[in-house]
Amino acid sequence: MIRAVLFDLDGTFADTAPDLGAAVNRMRADRGLPPVALSETRRVTSLGARGLLGVGFGIGPEHTDYAAMRDEFLDIYQHNLCVHSQLFPGTAELVDRLEQAGLRWGIVTNKAQRFAKPLLEQLGYAQRAACLIGGDSTPHMKPHPAPLLAAAEIIATPPAQCVYVGDDERDIRAGRAAGMATIAVRYGYLNGSRPDDWQADHIAGHPSEIYEFIS
């Protein structure tokens, strides 16, 4: 029996790729470079600054300029968190149905709290979420189960009565390790991988299918 639904944030609950991609292109514009297509930055959105700087500038954490460019990227993004970001179509209706059914819901993301909390506020869902666990809320990030177990404790719901929904294999691994049912969403960013290979309990092509699985 499912009593609570926990969502990953970027690529699952909200489509944040446009604003993250815009931060990279702002950096490129400042350097006299042409923009990178959203289709290129979108596919690595789940990897955060590492993935986006990799696509935008071809550098990784080992590069001598990476730390400074990461800080520049995050500063730009922090000031433009929710310009074009929005819930995926059908997510608002899903949340309404969960609440009407008396089910609790929350967010568990690898995004740091200083970004996740104001983003959820600007989207208009911070007060409705039963919990918000960020990437810096516990000593470990997903795919470690610690963030999900922390969420279950906050909402006072046994992990076995929770389902975790995500768009990355790390989400499914974390959910399974926490003893939760898992749902992979095809409409997310996927990080170049196939949800069919993640061993999720269910794969949803639309948020409405999430409710069908738990009801």
C-alpha positions in Angstrom: 0.0 0.0 0.0 1.5 3.3 -1.1 1.0 6.2 1.3 3.5 8.7 -0.1 5.1 9.7 -3.4 8.6 11.2 -3.6 9.8 12.9 -6.7 13.2 13.8 -8.1 13.1 17.5 -9.0 15.0 18.2 -12.3 13.6 16.2 -15.2 10.9 14.5 -13.1 8.8 17.1 -11.2 9.9 20.2 -13.2 11.4 20.9 -16.5 14.4 23.1 -15.5 16.5 22.5 -18.5 15.8 25.8 -20.2 17.1 27.9 -17.3 20.1 25.7 -16.8 20.9 25.8 -20.5 20.5 29.6 -20.5 23.1 29.9 -17.7 25.7 28.1 -19.9 24.8 30.2 -22.9 25.1 33.4 -20.8 28.7 32.3 -20.1 29.3 31.6 -23.7 27.9 34.9 -24.8 30.2 36.7 -22.3 33.1 35.0 -24.1 31.9 35.9 -27.5 30.8 32.3 -28.3 27.5 31.3 -30.1 24.8 29.6 -28.0 24.6 25.8 -27.6 21.2 24.3 -28.7 18.8 23.4 -25.9 18.6 19.9 -27.2 22.4 19.5 -26.4 22.3 20.9 -22.9 18.9 19.3 -22.1 20.2 15.7 -22.3 22.9 16.3 -19.6 20.8 18.4 -17.3 20.6 15.7 -14.6 24.4 15.9 -14.3 24.3 19.5 -13.1 27.2 21.8 -13.6 29.5 19.0 -14.6 27.4 17.9 -17.5 26.4 21.4 -18.6 30.0 22.8 -18.6 31.1 19.7 -20.4 28.7 20.4 -23.2 29.1 24.1 -23.2 32.9 24.2 -22.9 34.3 20.7 -23.2 35.8 20.7 -19.7 35.4 18.5 -16.7 36.4 18.7 -13.0 40.0 17.9 -13.8 40.4 21.1 -15.8 42.3 24.0 -14.1 39.5 26.4 -14.9 36.6 24.1 -13.9 36.1 25.3 -10.3 36.0 29.0 -11.2 33.6 28.3 -14.2 31.4 26.1 -12.0 31.1 28.9 -9.5 30.3 31.4 -12.3 27.7 29.1 -13.7 26.0 28.5 -10.4 25.9 32.2 -9.6 24.2 33.0 -12.9 21.8 30.1 -12.4 21.0 31.1 -8.8 19.8 34.5 -10.0 17.7 33.0 -12.8 16.2 29.9 -11.3 12.7 30.1 -12.6 12.5 32.2 -15.7 11.4 29.4 -18.0 11.3 26.4 -15.7 7.8 24.9 -15.2 6.2 21.7 -14.1 6.0 19.0 -16.7 2.5 18.8 -18.3 0.2 16.7 -16.1 2.3 17.1 -12.9 0.0 19.7 -11.4 -3.0 17.5 -11.9 -1.1 14.6 -10.5 -0.2 16.5 -7.3 -3.9 17.6 -7.0 -5.0 13.9 -7.2 -2.4 12.8 -4.7 -3.6 15.4 -2.2 -7.2 14.6 -2.8 -6.5 11.0 -2.1 -4.8 11.9 1.2 -1.3 10.8 0.0 1.7 12.8 1.0 4.3 13.9 -1.5 7.7 15.4 -1.4 10.9 16.1 -3.3 14.3 14.3 -3.0 16.9 15.8 -5.3 20.7 16.0 -5.7 20.2 19.8 -6.3 21.6 21.8 -3.4 19.0 23.3 -1.0 20.0 26.9 -1.9 18.7 26.2 -5.4 16.0 23.6 -4.7 14.1 25.5 -2.0 13.7 28.8 -3.8 13.0 27.0 -7.1 10.1 25.1 -5.5 8.9 28.3 -3.9 8.9 30.1 -7.2 7.0 27.2 -8.8 4.4 27.6 -6.1 4.8 24.2 -4.5 7.1 24.6 -1.5 4.3 24.9 1.0 2.5 21.9 -0.4 5.4 19.5 -0.3 5.6 17.3 2.8 9.4 17.4 2.6 12.3 18.7 0.5 15.6 16.9 0.7 18.5 18.4 -1.2 21.8 17.1 -2.3 23.4 18.7 0.8 20.7 17.6 3.3 22.4 14.3 4.1 26.1 13.2 4.1 25.4 11.2 0.9 23.7 12.0 -2.4 21.7 9.6 -4.7 22.3 6.8 -5.7 22.9 6.4 -1.9 19.6 5.7 -0.2 20.3 8.2 2.7 18.3 11.1 1.2 15.3 8.9 0.6 15.4 7.4 4.0 15.7 10.9 5.5 12.5 11.9 3.5 10.6 8.9 4.8 11.6 9.8 8.3 10.4 13.4 7.9 7.0 12.4 6.5 6.7 9.5 9.1 6.1 6.9 6.4 7.8 3.5 6.2 10.0 3.3 3.1 8.0 0.2 2.0 4.9 2.4 1.8 6.7 5.1 -0.4 7.3 5.2 -4.1 10.2 7.2 -5.6 9.8 8.7 -9.1 12.9 9.7 -11.1 14.3 10.2 -14.6 17.8 8.9 -14.0 19.2 5.4 -13.2 20.6 6.9 -10.0 17.1 7.6 -8.8 16.0 4.0 -9.3 19.1 2.6 -7.7 18.5 4.9 -4.7 14.8 4.0 -4.4 15.5 0.3 -4.5 18.3 0.6 -2.0 15.9 2.4 0.3 13.3 -0.3 0.0 10.9 1.8 -1.9 8.9 1.0 -5.0 10.3 2.9 -8.0 8.9 4.6 -11.1 11.1 5.8 -14.0 9.7 8.5 -16.3 10.3 8.4 -20.0 9.6 12.1 -20.4 12.6 13.2 -18.3 16.2 13.9 -19.3 17.4 10.2 -19.0 21.1 11.2 -19.3 21.5 9.2 -22.5 20.2 6.0 -20.9 17.1 3.8 -21.3 14.6 3.4 -18.5 13.9 -0.1 -19.6 17.3 -1.1 -18.4 17.0 0.4 -14.9 14.9 -2.3 -13.3 12.3 0.1 -12.1 9.0 -1.3 -10.8 7.1 0.8 -13.4 7.8 3.1 -16.3 5.6 6.1 -16.9 5.3 8.0 -20.2 3.1 10.7 -18.6 2.5 11.8 -15.0 -1.1 10.4 -15.1 0.4 6.9 -15.4 2.2 7.5 -12.0 -1.2 7.8 -10.3 -2.5 4.7 -12.1 0.4 2.7 -10.7 -0.1 3.6 -7.1 -3.9 3.6 -7.0 
